[in-house]
């Protein structure tokens, strides 16, 4: 019985890479992953923080994505840390 050659995870991922002729598919897949991750993060925030902090962090997350400025969200995290230390 001959063994089927095994492929590494890296080789497997490379074989699934999107060709330059399919940018729409690439954008669709990346968008789905990013949106799913953002939804999971927002759900986590609402589970782990009190309501006022969760609402603030959610607004900052959306605003950071909209404006392309991560510092807004980071400031919210810093503020939440300080609030929990008191």
Buried (B, 14 or more C-beta within 10 A) or exposed (E): EEEEEEEEEEEEEEEEEBEEEEEEEEEEEEEEEEEEEBEEEBEEBBEEBEEEBBEBBBEBBBEBBEEEEEEBBEEBBEBBEEEEEE
